[in-house]
């Protein structure tokens, strides 16, 4: 009786799936912003950058020479973990465990000057303080950054597990 390893996606397929998962996270944020009317805070905007890097790395890995695919995926996984770390910082800010590392996370403060001066100093887009959680699902005590933290960890771990299992079956 011949047994073989269960089917796991090849590294190039993993790279494309990882890029698609990152694009889905960015699309969800954009949809929440445009159609949901949610205003992202400064930390929310920082949280989007690792996903952009993952998309680029995933697409490059999909067409790279075979010997580069795995290292590119490892770097993409590290970006996913960086994404989770930024989301964890944001969750800590929301819960009041520490102050935001970004000065623009504070609500705008207007003092002195005329009404015209105050209006001129207002941001062009409304800003949202980073310590005010936004909940996507009513009644669910998970803010958008908390959901992002779980998503980034799950997707990165999934890619890492599949990549590791694929290598162990080759031996």
ROSE-4610 file (N, C-alpha, C; in Angstrom, 1 decimal, always signed):
// ROSE-4610
residu = [X/X/X/X/X/X/X/X/X/X/X/X/X/X/X/X/X/X/X/X/X/X/X/X/X/X/X/X/X/X/X/X/X/X/X/X/X/X/X/X/X/X/X/X/X/X/X/X/X/X/X/X/X/X/X/X/X/X/X/X/X/X/X/X/X/X/X/X/X/X/X/X/X/X/X/X/X/X/X/X/X/X/X/X/X/X/X/X/X/X/X/X/X/X/X/X/X/X/X/X/X/X/X/X/X/X/X/X/X/X/X/X/X/X/X/X/X/X/X/X/X/X/X/X/X/X/X/X/X/X/X/X/X/X/X/X/X/X/X/X/X/X/X/X/X/X/X/X/X/X/X/X/X/X/X/X/X/X/X/X/X/X/X/X/X/X/X/X/X/X/X/X/X/X/X/X/X/X/X/X/X/X/X/X/X/X/X/X/X/X/X/X/X/X/X/X/X/X/X/X/X/X/X/X/X/X/X/X/X/X/X/X/X/X/X/X/X/X/X/X/X/X/X/X/X/X/X/X/X/X/X/X/X/X/X/X/X/X/X/X/X/X/X/X/X/X/X/X/X/X/X/X/X/X/X/X/X/X/X/X/X/X/X/X/X/X/X/X/X/X/X/X/X/X/X/X/X/X/X/X/X/X/X/X/X/X/X/X/X/X/X/X/X/X/X/X/X/X/X/X/X/X/X/X/X/X/X/X/X/X/X/X/X/X/X/X/X/X/X/X/X/X/X/X/X/X/X/X/X/X/X/X/X/X/X/X/X/X/X/X/X/X/X/X/X/X/X/X/X/X/X/X/X/X/X/X/X/X/X/X/X/X/X/X/X/X/X/X/X/X/X/X/X/X/X/X/X/X/X/X/X/X/X/X/X/X/X/X/X/X/X/X/X/X/X/X/X/X/X/X/X/X/X/X/X/X/X/X/X/X/X/X/X/X/X/X/X/X/X/X/X/X/X/X/X/X/X/X/X/X/X/X/X/X/X/X/X/X/X/X/X/X/X/X/X/X/X/X/X/X/X/X/X/X/X/X/X/X/X/X/X/X/X/X/X/X/X/X/X/X/X/X/X/X/X/X/X/X/X/X/X/X/X/X/X/X/X/X/X/X/X/X/X/X/X/X/X/X/X/X/X/X/X/X/X/X/X/X/X/X/X/X/X]
num = [1/1/1/2/2/2/3/3/3/4/4/4/5/5/5/6/6/6/7/7/7/8/8/8/9/9/9/10/10/10/11/11/11/12/12/12/13/13/13/14/14/14/15/15/15/16/16/16/17/17/17/18/18/18/19/19/19/20/20/20/21/21/21/22/22/22/23/23/23/24/24/24/25/25/25/26/26/26/27/27/27/28/28/28/29/29/29/30/30/30/31/31/31/32/32/32/33/33/33/34/34/34/35/35/35/36/36/36/37/37/37/38/38/38/39/39/39/40/40/40/41/41/41/42/42/42/43/43/43/44/44/44/45/45/45/46/46/46/47/47/47/48/48/48/49/49/49/50/50/50/51/51/51/52/52/52/53/53/53/54/54/54/55/55/55/56/56/56/57/57/57/58/58/58/59/59/59/60/60/60/61/61/61/62/62/62/63/63/63/64/64/64/65/65/65/66/66/66/67/67/67/68/68/68/69/69/69/70/70/70/71/71/71/72/72/72/73/73/73/74/74/74/75/75/75/76/76/76/77/77/77/78/78/78/79/79/79/80/80/80/81/81/81/82/82/82/83/83/83/84/84/84/85/85/85/86/86/86/87/87/87/88/88/88/89/89/89/90/90/90/91/91/91/92/92/92/93/93/93/94/94/94/95/95/95/96/96/96/97/97/97/98/98/98/99/99/99/100/100/100/101/101/101/102/102/102/103/103/103/104/104/104/105/105/105/106/106/106/107/107/107/108/108/108/109/109/109/110/110/110/111/111/111/112/112/112/113/113/113/114/114/114/115/115/115/116/116/116/117/117/117/118/118/118/119/119/119/120/120/120/121/121/121/122/122/122/123/123/123/124/124/124/125/125/125/126/126/126/127/127/127/128/128/128/129/129/129/130/130/130/131/131/131/132/132/132/133/133/133/134/134/134/135/135/135/136/136/136/137/137/137/138/138/138/139/139/139/140/140/140/141/141/141/142/142/142/143/143/143/144/144/144/145/145/145/146/146/146/147/147/147/148/148/148/149/149/149/150/150/150/151/151/151/152/152/152/153/153/153/154/154/154/155/155/155/156/156/156/157/157/157/158/158/158/159/159/159/160/160/160/161/161/161/162/162/162/163/163/163/164/164/164/165/165/165/166/166/166/167/167/167/168/168/168/169/169/169/170/170/170/171/171/171]
x = [+0.8/+0.0/+0.9/+0.6/+1.4/+0.7/+1.4/+0.9/+1.7/+1.1/+1.8/+1.3/+2.1/+1.8/+0.5/-0.3/-1.5/-1.2/-2.1/-1.8/-1.8/-0.7/-0.6/-0.2/-0.7/-0.4/+1.1/+1.5/+2.9/+3.3/+4.5/+4.9/+4.4/+4.4/+4.0/+2.5/+1.7/+0.3/+0.1/+0.9/+0.8/+1.1/+2.0/+2.4/+1.2/+0.5/-0.6/-1.8/-2.0/-3.1/-2.8/-1.5/-1.1/-1.4/-1.0/-1.2/-2.7/-3.5/-5.0/-5.6/-5.1/-5.6/-5.2/-4.0/-3.6/-4.5/-4.7/-5.6/-7.0/-7.5/-8.8/-8.9/-7.9/-7.9/-7.9/-7.1/-7.1/-8.5/-9.1/-10.4/-11.4/-11.4/-12.4/-12.2/-11.0/-10.8/-11.3/-11.0/-11.5/-13.0/-13.7/-15.1/-15.7/-15.1/-15.6/-15.5/-14.5/-14.2/-15.2/-15.4/-16.2/-17.7/-18.1/-19.5/-20.0/-19.1/-19.5/-19.3/-18.6/-18.4/-17.5/-16.7/-15.7/-14.5/-14.1/-12.9/-11.7/-10.7/-9.5/-8.7/-8.1/-7.2/-5.8/-4.8/-3.4/-2.9/-3.1/-2.6/-3.3/-4.6/-5.3/-4.5/-4.1/-3.4/-2.0/-1.4/-0.1/-0.3/-1.4/-1.7/-1.8/-2.1/-2.3/-1.0/+0.1/+1.4/+1.9/+1.9/+2.5/+1.7/+0.4/-0.4/+0.0/+0.3/+0.8/+2.1/+3.0/+4.3/+4.0/+3.1/+2.8/+2.3/+1.5/+0.9/+2.1/+3.0/+4.2/+5.0/+5.4/+6.2/+5.5/+4.2/+3.5/+3.5/+3.3/+3.3/+4.7/+5.7/+7.1/+7.4/+7.0/+7.3/+6.6/+5.5/+4.7/+5.4/+6.3/+7.0/+8.5/+9.0/+10.4/+11.0/+12.3/+13.0/+12.7/+12.6/+12.1/+12.9/+14.2/+15.1/+14.7/+14.0/+13.7/+12.3/+11.5/+10.1/+9.9/+10.6/+10.5/+11.1/+12.3/+12.7/+11.8/+11.2/+10.3/+9.0/+8.6/+7.4/+7.8/+9.0/+9.4/+9.3/+9.8/+9.8/+8.4/+7.5/+6.1/+5.4/+5.8/+5.3/+5.7/+7.0/+7.5/+6.7/+6.3/+5.5/+4.1/+3.6/+2.3/+2.4/+3.5/+3.7/+3.9/+4.5/+4.7/+3.3/+2.5/+1.1/+0.4/+0.5/-0.1/+0.4/+1.7/+2.3/+1.8/+1.6/+1.1/-0.4/-1.1/-2.5/-2.6/-1.6/-1.6/-1.3/-0.4/-0.1/-1.4/-2.1/-3.4/-4.4/-4.5/-5.5/-5.1/-3.8/-3.3/-3.7/-3.6/-3.9/-5.4/-6.2/-7.7/-8.1/-7.4/-7.7/-7.0/-6.3/-5.6/-4.4/-3.8/-2.7/-1.4/-1.4/-0.2/-0.7/+0.1/-0.3/+0.1/-0.5/-0.2/+1.2/+2.0/+3.3/+3.3/+2.1/+2.0/+1.3/+2.0/+1.4/+0.1/-0.1/-1.3/-2.6/-2.4/-3.5/-4.4/-3.8/-4.6/-5.6/-6.8/-7.8/-7.2/-7.6/-7.1/-7.5/-6.5/-6.8/-6.7/-7.7/-7.7/-7.7/-6.7/-6.7/-6.2/-6.8/-6.4/-6.7/-6.5/-6.7/-8.2/-8.4/-9.8/-10.4/-11.7/-12.4/-11.8/-11.4/-10.7/-9.4/-8.6/-7.4/-7.6/-8.7/-9.0/-9.5/-10.3/-10.7/-9.6/-8.6/-7.5/-6.6/-6.6/-5.7/-6.4/-7.6/-8.3/-7.8/-7.7/-7.3/-8.2/-7.7/-8.6/-9.5/-9.2/-10.1/-10.3/-11.5/-11.7/-10.8/-10.3/-9.4/-10.1/-9.7/-10.3/-9.2/-9.4/-8.4/-8.2/-7.0/-6.6/-7.1/-7.5/-7.9/-9.5/-10.2/-11.6/-11.9/-12.2/-12.4/-13.6/-13.5/-14.6/-14.9/-16.2/-16.7/-17.4/-17.0/-17.6/-19.0/-19.0/-20.2/-20.8/-22.1/-22.7/-22.8/-22.4/-22.5/-21.3/-20.4/-19.2/-18.1/-17.5/-16.5/-15.1/-15.1/-13.8/-13.8/-12.8/-12.7/-12.1/-12.1/-11.5/-10.0/-9.3/-7.8/-7.7/-8.6/-8.5/-8.9/-9.9/-10.2/-9.0/-8.4/-7.2/-6.0/-5.8/-4.8/-5.0/-6.2/-6.6/-6.4/-6.9/-6.8/-5.3/-4.5/-3.1/-2.4/-2.6/-2.0/-2.5/-3.8/-4.3/-3.7/-3.7/-3.3/-1.8/-1.0/+0.5/+0.8/+0.1/+0.4/+0.0/-1.1/-1.5/-0.5/+0.0/+1.0/+2.3/+2.7/+3.9/+3.7/+2.6/+2.4/+2.4/+1.7/+1.7/+3.1/+3.8/+5.2/+6.1/+6.0/+6.8/+6.4/+5.1/+4.7/+5.2/+5.1/+5.5/+7.0/+7.8/+9.2/+9.5/+8.7/+9.0/+8.6/+7.6/+7.2/+8.2/+9.0/+10.0/+11.1/+11.4/+12.6/+12.4]
y = [-1.2/+0.0/+1.2/+2.1/+3.3/+4.5/+5.2/+6.4/+7.5/+8.6/+9.9/+11.0/+12.0/+13.2/+13.9/+14.4/+15.1/+16.3/+16.6/+17.7/+19.1/+19.8/+21.1/+22.0/+23.2/+24.1/+24.3/+24.4/+24.6/+26.1/+26.4/+27.7/+28.8/+28.7/+29.8/+30.0/+29.0/+29.1/+29.8/+29.4/+30.0/+31.5/+31.9/+33.3/+34.1/+33.5/+34.1/+34.2/+33.2/+33.2/+34.2/+34.3/+35.3/+36.7/+37.0/+38.3/+38.6/+37.6/+37.8/+38.0/+37.3/+37.5/+39.0/+39.4/+40.8/+41.8/+41.5/+42.4/+42.4/+41.3/+41.3/+42.1/+42.1/+43.0/+44.4/+44.8/+46.2/+46.6/+45.7/+45.9/+46.1/+45.3/+45.4/+46.7/+47.2/+48.5/+49.6/+49.5/+50.5/+50.5/+49.4/+49.3/+49.9/+49.6/+50.1/+51.6/+52.1/+53.6/+54.3/+53.7/+54.3/+54.1/+52.9/+52.5/+52.6/+52.2/+52.2/+53.6/+54.5/+55.8/+55.9/+54.8/+54.8/+55.6/+56.4/+57.2/+56.5/+56.2/+55.5/+56.5/+56.0/+56.8/+56.6/+57.3/+57.2/+55.8/+55.1/+53.8/+52.8/+53.1/+52.2/+52.4/+53.6/+53.8/+53.1/+53.1/+52.4/+50.9/+50.4/+49.0/+48.5/+49.3/+48.9/+48.6/+49.2/+49.1/+47.7/+46.9/+45.5/+44.7/+45.0/+44.2/+44.6/+45.9/+46.3/+45.6/+45.5/+44.8/+43.3/+42.7/+41.3/+41.0/+42.0/+41.8/+41.8/+42.8/+42.9/+41.6/+41.2/+40.0/+38.8/+38.6/+37.5/+37.4/+38.6/+38.6/+38.4/+38.9/+38.7/+37.2/+36.6/+35.2/+34.3/+34.7/+33.9/+33.8/+34.8/+34.7/+34.6/+34.6/+34.5/+33.2/+33.1/+31.8/+30.9/+29.6/+28.7/+28.8/+29.1/+29.2/+30.4/+31.4/+32.6/+32.6/+31.7/+31.7/+31.5/+30.5/+30.2/+31.4/+32.0/+33.1/+34.3/+34.6/+35.7/+35.4/+34.2/+33.9/+34.0/+33.7/+33.9/+35.4/+36.2/+37.7/+38.1/+37.6/+38.0/+37.6/+36.4/+35.9/+36.9/+37.3/+38.3/+39.6/+40.0/+41.2/+41.0/+39.8/+39.5/+39.5/+39.1/+39.2/+40.6/+41.4/+42.9/+43.5/+43.1/+43.6/+43.3/+42.1/+41.7/+42.5/+42.8/+43.6/+45.0/+45.6/+47.0/+46.9/+45.9/+45.8/+45.6/+44.8/+44.6/+45.9/+46.7/+48.1/+48.9/+48.8/+49.6/+49.1/+47.8/+47.3/+47.7/+47.7/+48.2/+49.7/+50.5/+51.9/+52.0/+51.2/+51.3/+50.9/+49.9/+49.5/+50.3/+51.3/+52.2/+51.6/+50.6/+49.9/+50.7/+51.5/+52.4/+53.5/+54.6/+55.7/+55.3/+55.9/+55.7/+56.2/+55.5/+55.9/+57.1/+57.3/+58.3/+59.6/+60.7/+62.0/+62.4/+62.0/+62.3/+61.5/+60.6/+59.8/+60.6/+61.6/+62.4/+63.2/+63.5/+64.3/+65.7/+66.4/+67.7/+68.7/+69.5/+70.5/+71.9/+72.7/+74.0/+75.0/+75.9/+76.9/+78.3/+79.3/+80.7/+81.0/+82.2/+82.7/+82.9/+83.4/+83.7/+82.4/+82.5/+81.4/+81.0/+82.0/+81.7/+81.0/+81.3/+80.6/+79.2/+79.0/+77.6/+76.8/+77.4/+76.7/+76.3/+77.2/+77.0/+75.9/+75.7/+74.7/+73.3/+73.2/+71.9/+71.0/+69.7/+68.8/+68.8/+68.4/+68.4/+67.3/+66.2/+65.1/+65.0/+64.5/+64.3/+63.2/+63.4/+62.4/+61.8/+60.6/+59.9/+59.5/+59.8/+59.4/+57.9/+57.4/+56.0/+55.2/+55.9/+55.2/+55.1/+55.4/+55.2/+54.0/+52.8/+51.6/+51.8/+51.2/+51.1/+49.6/+49.3/+47.9/+47.7/+46.7/+46.4/+45.7/+44.8/+44.0/+44.4/+44.9/+45.3/+44.1/+44.4/+43.3/+42.5/+42.5/+41.7/+42.6/+42.3/+43.2/+43.2/+43.0/+43.0/+44.2/+45.1/+46.3/+45.8/+46.8/+46.4/+46.1/+46.9/+46.4/+45.1/+44.7/+43.4/+42.3/+42.6/+41.6/+41.5/+42.6/+42.6/+41.8/+42.0/+41.2/+39.7/+39.3/+37.9/+37.4/+38.2/+37.9/+37.7/+38.7/+38.7/+37.5/+37.2/+36.1/+34.8/+34.6/+33.4/+33.2/+34.2/+34.1/+33.8/+34.6/+34.4/+33.0/+32.5/+31.2/+30.1/+30.3/+29.3/+29.2/+30.3/+30.3/+29.6/+30.0/+29.4/+27.9/+27.4/+26.0/+25.2/+25.8/+25.1/+25.1/+26.1/+26.2/+25.2/+25.1/+24.2/+22.8/+22.4/+21.1/+20.6/+21.5/+21.2/+20.8/+21.6/+21.3/+19.9/+19.6/+18.4/+17.2/+17.3/+16.1/+15.9/+16.9/+16.7/+15.8/+15.8/+15.1/+13.6]
z = [+0.0/+0.0/+0.0/-0.9/-1.1/-0.4/+0.5/+1.1/+0.7/+0.5/+0.1/+1.0/+0.9/+1.7/+1.3/+2.2/+1.8/+0.9/+0.0/-0.9/-0.1/-0.4/+0.2/-1.0/-1.0/-2.1/-2.3/-3.5/-3.8/-3.3/-3.1/-2.6/-3.5/-4.8/-5.7/-5.4/-5.3/-5.0/-3.6/-2.6/-1.3/-1.4/-2.3/-2.4/-3.0/-4.0/-4.6/-3.6/-2.8/-1.8/-0.7/-0.3/+0.7/+0.2/-1.1/-1.7/-1.8/-2.1/-2.2/-0.8/+0.2/+1.6/+2.1/+1.7/+2.1/+1.3/+0.0/-0.8/-0.2/+0.3/+0.9/+2.1/+2.9/+4.1/+3.8/+2.8/+2.3/+1.7/+0.9/+0.3/+1.4/+2.5/+3.6/+4.3/+4.5/+5.1/+4.2/+2.9/+2.0/+1.9/+1.9/+1.8/+3.1/+4.3/+5.5/+5.5/+4.9/+4.8/+3.9/+2.7/+1.6/+1.9/+2.0/+2.2/+3.6/+4.5/+5.9/+6.6/+5.9/+6.5/+7.7/+7.9/+9.0/+8.6/+9.6/+9.4/+10.1/+9.3/+9.9/+10.7/+11.8/+12.6/+12.0/+12.6/+12.0/+12.2/+13.3/+13.4/+12.4/+12.1/+11.1/+9.8/+9.4/+8.2/+8.2/+9.3/+9.4/+9.2/+9.8/+9.7/+8.3/+7.4/+6.0/+5.2/+5.7/+5.0/+4.9/+5.9/+5.8/+4.8/+4.7/+3.7/+2.3/+2.0/+0.7/+0.4/+1.4/+1.1/+0.9/+1.6/+1.4/-0.1/-0.5/-1.9/-2.9/-2.7/-3.7/-3.5/-2.3/-2.1/-2.7/-2.5/-3.0/-4.5/-5.1/-6.6/-7.2/-6.5/-7.0/-6.8/-5.6/-5.4/-6.4/-6.9/-7.9/-9.2/-9.5/-10.8/-10.6/-9.4/-9.2/-9.5/-9.7/-9.8/-8.6/-8.8/-7.8/-6.5/-6.6/-5.4/-4.5/-5.1/-4.3/-3.7/-4.2/-3.7/-2.2/-1.7/-0.2/+0.6/+0.3/+1.0/+1.0/-0.2/-0.3/+0.5/+0.6/+1.4/+2.9/+3.3/+4.7/+5.0/+4.1/+4.4/+4.4/+3.6/+3.6/+4.9/+5.4/+6.7/+7.8/+7.8/+8.8/+8.7/+7.5/+7.3/+7.9/+7.8/+8.4/+9.9/+10.4/+11.9/+12.3/+11.5/+11.8/+11.7/+10.8/+10.7/+12.1/+12.5/+13.8/+14.9/+14.9/+16.0/+16.0/+14.9/+14.8/+15.3/+14.9/+15.3/+16.8/+17.4/+18.9/+19.6/+19.0/+19.6/+19.6/+18.5/+18.4/+19.4/+19.5/+20.5/+21.9/+22.2/+23.5/+23.7/+22.7/+22.8/+23.0/+22.3/+22.5/+24.0/+24.5/+25.9/+26.9/+26.5/+27.5/+28.2/+27.6/+28.2/+28.0/+27.0/+26.7/+25.8/+25.7/+24.8/+23.4/+22.4/+21.0/+20.7/+19.9/+19.6/+18.5/+17.9/+16.9/+17.5/+17.3/+17.8/+17.1/+15.9/+15.2/+15.7/+16.6/+17.1/+18.1/+18.6/+19.6/+18.8/+19.4/+18.8/+18.6/+17.5/+17.2/+18.4/+18.7/+19.8/+19.1/+19.4/+18.8/+20.0/+19.9/+21.0/+20.4/+21.0/+20.6/+19.2/+18.8/+17.5/+17.2/+16.0/+15.6/+15.0/+14.8/+14.2/+12.8/+12.1/+10.8/+11.0/+12.0/+12.3/+12.7/+13.5/+13.9/+12.7/+11.8/+10.7/+9.7/+9.6/+8.7/+9.3/+10.6/+11.2/+11.3/+10.8/+10.9/+9.8/+10.1/+9.0/+7.9/+6.7/+5.5/+5.5/+6.2/+6.4/+7.9/+8.3/+9.7/+10.2/+11.4/+12.0/+13.2/+13.5/+14.6/+15.6/+16.9/+17.9/+17.8/+18.0/+17.9/+19.1/+20.2/+21.4/+21.5/+20.4/+20.3/+19.5/+20.1/+19.3/+18.3/+17.1/+16.2/+16.1/+16.3/+16.3/+15.0/+14.3/+13.0/+13.2/+14.2/+14.4/+15.7/+15.7/+17.0/+18.0/+19.2/+20.2/+20.3/+19.3/+19.4/+19.9/+21.1/+21.7/+21.1/+19.7/+19.1/+18.1/+18.4/+17.5/+16.2/+15.2/+13.9/+14.0/+14.8/+15.0/+15.6/+16.6/+17.2/+16.1/+15.3/+14.2/+13.3/+13.0/+12.1/+12.7/+14.0/+14.7/+14.5/+14.8/+14.6/+13.2/+12.2/+10.8/+10.4/+10.8/+10.4/+11.0/+12.2/+12.8/+12.2/+11.9/+11.3/+9.9/+9.1/+7.7/+7.7/+8.5/+8.5/+9.0/+10.1/+10.6/+9.6/+9.0/+7.9/+6.8/+6.3/+5.3/+5.8/+7.0/+7.6/+7.8/+8.3/+8.5/+7.2/+6.2/+4.9/+4.3/+4.4/+3.9/+4.6/+5.9/+6.7/+6.5/+6.3/+6.1/+4.7/+3.7/+2.4/+2.4/+3.1/+3.2/+3.9/+4.9/+5.7/+4.9/+4.0/+3.1/+2.0/+1.7/+0.6/+1.1/+2.4/+2.9/+2.9]
